[in-house]
Amino acid sequence: MNESGKILVIGATGYIGARLVPRLLSSGYQVRAVSRSLQKLQGCHWADHPNVELMAADVLDQAALTDACLGCRTAYYLVHSMNSQQRDFAEADRRGARNVVSAAQASGLKRIIYLGGLGEKSDDLSHHLRSRAEVSDILTSGLVPATVLRAAMIIGSGSASFEILRYLVERLPFMITPRWVRTPSQPIAVRNVLAYLIGCLEKDETVGQVLDIGGPEVITYQQLMDTYAEEAGLGKRLVIPIPYFTPRLSSYWIHLVTPVPAFIARPLAEGLRNPAVCKESRIRDLIPEELLDCRTAIKLAITRLQHQQVESHWTDAGAVPPAEWFYSQDPRWAGGTVYEDRRSIIVEASPDDLWLPIIRLGGDTGWYYGNWLWKLRGLLDRLVGGVGLSRGRRNISDLKPGDALDLWRVAAVERAKRLLLVAEMRLPGKAILEFRIEPISQTKVRLIQTARFLPSGLSGLIYWWLVTPLHNLVFGGMLRGIIAARPGQSDARRDGRRRRPKRIY
């Protein structure tokens, strides 16, 4: 066992945090995993490990953060506020960093380890990279020693940067691009990042240091696109850089072509204009590590995607959306008229057999009926700045609370019993879609499919009545499709007449 004292991972359900926690556990560390959502933590595959403790805390809540730090010796700070809920992510990041410094000092924490961005301070430094540098400065100015690792683009299945690269190359054989596609950078494989993060725990020489981490080669984004095309078996892409493609235009284009929304794409695109090359390589002597070149890292990421082995995904970030208003019997949350479309079928099947097609909804599987209508809805949502369908899902046969699922986010999963989805598409109101499996006998179950909508003003009411005619087609077809997709028998009968969409209170 390692030195006494727990290791705190703040941001444990994020892209890096969700991969770091199981590696710390396998190395023998006791870990306290912290996220804003306890529900998301409980859905992680390592949540039941005997050496992990789960705790909910928001970095903007200093008291909760101090409680999370108590009893820990080292904290990994892996949080950023680049999400749709934050209008000023840089200010939120500054507040979070100050709270971490205060909490570390108040709780007796011995050390902070932070993963930041690679880029030299200048007037032209992007807003995103400047924010990363500000967080680094705040953390290193505190009384608790901080280790800062500065990385450029991280290559790994599911990272936002890799998804942008992947979709641009796969969908566009011809590209007119900004000039930043020829800016030099030093990408690093995600497994090397994780190895350096854990290695810092073992090396006292890294305490209080700011260290650049990067792969073995300096490369341009255009060269990365060429490499991805080759490894994916695609033809060479024609890339024409022009000087008039601003970061704002780039982010809108990325938003339309890739699953990454504009609020994430823009700061990432802005950052690509800045050279991101290591200025020193001390960490290679302190923590010897076999560094993967970009081609190998891309090949491994593609393999992970092909085999549905993506450990974490950029869409994992963010809180599980609340759905308390869904329960109509609670008048405090009803907030007015709630409209419902409820359908049920009695099926000759076991709960497990019926659960299989439900848990595979969305992504490459589709929605079992009217997929072209779902695609149209996704396209319209994308055009108005929504998430659309293209982000898909993390895994074809597994869902956990907080997972993105096309236009939805998973709010609750009870195996072979219940799946609750909360809409993240642009709507004049709030919407949920729930599937419940209720055993009737040893050989029969009732499948209940419920869609509910809480309209916001007159536009919400108009929207509901406009889409109601499509529900008979889409929701009815989806229910029948789920039944037909289960293993075994395919015969089913309706439990009474189909109920017309109604409103509840």
N, C-alpha and C positions, 0 to 999 in steps of 0.2 A: 504494500500500500504506500502511496505517496505521502508527502508531508501533510501533517494534520491541518484541517481547515478546508471548508468547502470551496469549490470553484463556482463562482457566480457567472452565469451567461445571461446577459441582458439583451433581449432580442432573440430568444431561443427558437422562435417559430419562423424567423426570417430565412432568407436563402442560405446564408453562411451559418447562422446559429443552429438551424435544424440539422446541419451536417456535422457541426463541431461537437454538439452534445454527445452523440453516440460514440464518437472517437475518444472523447475524454473518458467516458464510462468504460470503454474497452481497455483504456490505459490504466484503469484502477482508481481514477479520481472519483470523489464524491461531488456531485454537481447539484447546484440549485438553479433550475431553469426558470427564467422570468419572461413573461409576455404580458401584454395587456389583457389577453383573453385566456382564462383558465381552461375554458372549453376547448380551445385550439391546442393547448398543451396536452390535455388529456387524450386528444386524438392522435398524438404522435406515437410512432411505433415503439419508442423507447420509454414511454410514459410509465410503464409498470416495472422498470428496472429497479432493483432494490437500492441502488446507490444514487437515485435521482429524486429530488424534491421539487415539486411544481408550485409556483407562486405567481399570482397575478399582480402586476404593478405597472403603472404608467410612468415614464421618465419625466413627465411634466408634473407629477405628484411627488414632491420631495419627501414627504413623510413616509409614503409607501415605499419609495426607493431606499430610504434609510433602513426601514424594516427588512427589506430584501437583502441589504448588505450585511446585516448583523450575523456574526458567526462565520463569515466568509473571509478568506485571505486574499484572493485575487478575483477581479471582476473583468470579464470580457465585455466591452461596450460595442455592440453590433447593431445599433439603431440609427435609422435616418428617417426624416419626416417627409420624404418626397412622396406624398400621396394626395389623393383627390380631396381629402378633408382639410388639408393645410393650405391656406392661401399664401403664406409666407413660410416655406419649409426651412429657410435659413434661420429665421428668428426662432422657430420651434426647435431647431437643432442646437442653437446657442443656449436656449433655456434648458434643454435636456442635459447638455454638457455641464452647465453650471450646477444643476441639481445633482449630477453624478459626483462632481468634485465635493460638494457639500456633504452628500450622503457618505462618501468614502471617508472623509475626515471625521464625521460624527460617529461612524460605526467602527472605526479602527481598522478599516481595510488596509492591506499592506501594499496593494499594487493594482493598477488599471492597465489593460491591454486593449488597444483600439486599432481597428482596421480603417484606414483613411484612403485618400486619393493621391495619386502621383501627378504632380504638376507644380511648376515653379511659380512663385508669387510674382505677379506683374499686373499692370493695368488691364491687360487683355485676358487675364485668367477668367474662365467661365464662372458663372454664378454658382454652379454646383461644386466645382473644385475649390472655389474660394470658401464656400461653406465648409467643406471638408477640412480645409486648412484652419479655419476659425475654430472648429471643434478641437482640432489637434492642439492649437495654442491654448485653449481654455483648459484642456485636460493636463497639459504639461506645466501649466502655471500653478497648479494646486500643490498642497503639501504632500499628497500621496503620489509617489512616483508613478509615472505613466510610460508605457512602451507604445510607440506609434509605428505601425507598419503601413507604408504608403504603396499602394498597388495601382497599376493601370487597369486596362480591361481584363476581366476575369473570364477565362474560357471554361465553360462547363455546361452540361445539359441543364436547361431551365433558367439560366441567368438572363436578365433582361438584355444585356449587351449581346450575348450569344443568340438570343431569339431574334433580335433585330437583324444581325448578320445572316442568320439562317433564312428568314423569310424574304429578305431583300434578294438574296441570291437565288432561292428556289422559285420565286414568283416573277422575277424580272430578268429576262435574258438581255435586255437593253436598258441601261440606266444613264440618266443625266443627273449628275451628283454635284454636291459642293466640292470646293477645292480641298476640304479637310480629308478626303479619301487618300491624299498623298502626304498627310502629316505623319511623322514617325512616332511609333509607340512601342512599348515593350510588354505585351500581354503576358499573363501568367495563368497556368492551369489551376483550376480550383483545388485539386488535390495537393498542389504545392503550397497554396495559400493556407490550407488547413494544417499541413505539416509544420509550416513556420509558426502559425498561431500556437500550436501545442508545444513546439520546440522552445518557445519563449518561456514557458513555465519551468523548463529544466535548466535554463541558462541565466545565471545571475548577471552575466555581462550585458544582457539586453535590457535590464532595468533602467528606466529613465532615458532610453535611447529613442531616436527617430531613425528608422531604418527603411530604405527603399527595397522593395521586393519586385522581382520581374523574372520573366523567362529568359532563356539563353539567347534570344535573338531580338533585334530591333527590326520592325516591319511596319508597312503602311496598311491602312484599312483596305485599300484596293488589292494588295497582295493577300490579305486575309480572305477577301471575297474569292479571289482566284483559287486559293487553297481549298476553301470550303467547296467550291464547284467541282474541283477535281476529286475530293474525297467522297462527295455525294453522288458521283457519277454523272454530273451535269456537264453540258457544254460550256466552253469559256464564255463569260459574260462580257458584253461590250460596255465599257464604262467611260463616259465623257464628262470630266469635271468642268464646271463653269463657275465664274466668279460671282454670279448674281443669285446663287442659291443660299438664302439666309438661314440661320438656325431655326427661325420660326417656320419658314417654308419647309425645311427639312423635317421638323417635328410633325407637321401636318401630313406630309407624304408618308413618313414612317407610321403614323397613326392609321392611315388608310390601308397600307400594304401589309403591315405586321400586326400582331396582337397587342403590341405595346402602346398604351394610350399616350396622347400628346403631352400630358402633364409629366410623364416620365421620360418620353422620347426627347422633349425639348432640352432639358438640362443635360441629358446624355449626349445629344447631338452637339450642343454648345461645347461640351468638354472635349469632343474629338478634334476641335480646331487647335487645341493646345498640345504641343509635343509632350509626351508622357514617357520619358526615358529615365532610367535609374541614373542618378548622379554618383552613387557609390554602391558598393557591393559587399559591405562588411558582413551582412547576415550570412553570406555563403560560407564564410570561415567559421562563424559562430554556430550555425546550424547547417551542417553539410546535408545536402538534399539533391537527389537526382532530378534535375529540372526537365520537364517535358517541353519539347519544342512545339510551336503552334500547330503544325500538321498532326502530330501525335495527339495533342489535346483535342483538336477538332474531331479526329477519327474516334477517339474514345467517347466524346459527347454524342456523336451521331449513333454510335453503337448503343449507348444508354437509351437514346430515344427510340431506336428500333426495337429494343427488347423491353420497353416499358419499365425501365429501371431508374427513373428520375427521382433522386432522393428528395430534392426540394426544388421549388419553382418560384420565379419572381412573383407570381400571383398569390403566393402564400402570405405575403405581407398584408397587414391590415387586420382590423378587428372583425370578429364574426358579427354580421349585421343583426340588430335586434328585431325580434318579430313578436313582441308581446301583444301588439294590437291584433294579432291573428286570433287570439282567444276571445271570442265574442262575448263570453260570459263575464268578462272583466270590463265593466263600464269605464273604468279610469283610462283604459287604453283604447277604447273603441274609437273615440275622437270623431264620431259621426257615423254616417251610413257606410257599412261594409258590404260589398257585393260578393256573392259566392256562386261558384259553379262546382257542384258536387256530384260525382258519379261513382257507382259501385257495381262490382261484378262478383258473383260467386264462382269459384274456380275449383275444379278437381285437381288439386296440387298441394304440395307441402309448402310451408312458408319459405324454406330455403330455395326451392325451385322457382318460386315467384320472385324472390328477392334478386336472383341472378340478373334478369333483364332490367330490373329497376336500377340496380347499382351500376349498370353499364350505360345508363342514359347519357346522351350528349357526346361531344367529341367526335371521334370517327364512327361511333355506332349510330349517331343521329338520334332522332326523337320518335322513331318507329312509324311515323306517318306525317305526310306533308312537309318533308324536309326542305323542299323549295320555299315554302312559306316561312319556315324558321330562318333560312338563309336570307330571304328578303327582309325579314324583321331585323336580322343582325346587320345587314348592309345599311338599312335606314338608320339604325341606332348608331352605327359607326360614323355616318355622314354628319350626325348632329353632335358628335363628340363622345358617344357612349362606348361601352366596352365591346359590343358586337359579339360575333360567334367565334372569331378566329383564335381566341386564347385557348379554346378547347378545354382540356382537363389534364391533370397531372398524370393520372394512371387510368388505364382502360377498365380495370376491375376493382378499384379501391377508391373509396371516398372517406374523407374525414372532415370534421367541422372546420370551416375556414377555407376549404378548397374552392377554387374557381371552377365553374361548370358552365361554359359558354356564356349565356346572358345572365346566369344566376351565380349565387354563392351558397355553399352548403352551410346551413345553420344548425342542423341536428341530424345525427345518424344513429339509429338503433337497429342493429343487424337483424334482418328478417322480420322487422316490425315497422320501421318508420324512417322516411327520408323527408326532410324539410328543406326547401330551397327558397331563398329570398332573392327577388329580382334586383339586378344591378344595372339593368338597361335604363335609358332615359324615359321616364314616365311622369305623367301628371298625377302622381300618387305613389302608393306603396303596394307591392304585390308579392304573394307567396304561392308556392306550388307544393303540395304535400301528398305523399303516398303512405298509406297505412295498410298493413296486412293483419287481419284479425282471424284467428283460427275459429272454425265453426265445429269441426269434428276432426277425427284422425285423418280424413282424406280430403276435407274441403276447407277452403279459406275464403274470406271476403277481402277483395282489394278495393280500397276506397281512395279515390283521387279527388283532391280538393284544391281549387284555385280560389283565392280571395284577393280582393282589390279594395284598398282604402283610398278613395279619390281625394285629390287636392283641388278644391274649388270647382267651378263650372267646367273647366277644361277636363278635369278628371271624370266628371259625370258623362260628358260628351264622348270621351275616349272609350269608356266602358260600353256604352250602348253602340258605338261604332264597331267594336271588335267582338261583341257578343255573338253575332251570326257566325263568326269564324270558329267559335268555341266548339260548336257541334261537330264541325269538321275536324279541327286539330286535336282537341282534347278527347273527343270520342274515338277518333282514329288512333290516338296514342294509347288509350286504354286497351283497345282491341289488339294493337300491335305488341304491347307488353305481354298480353296473354299468349299470343301466337309465338312469341320469341322464347318462351320458357321451355325447358327440357320436358320431354314426356308428352302427355295429352295436350291437345289444343282446343278441346271443346269447352264451352263456357255458356252460361246463360245470365241474363241480366237479373239483378235483384230488384224486381218491380220495374215500373216505367222509369225512363230517364227523367230526372228532375230538371225542370227549367231553371236557368240562372235566376237567382233570387237575391234579395238584399236581407241582411241580418243586422242586428244591433248589439 
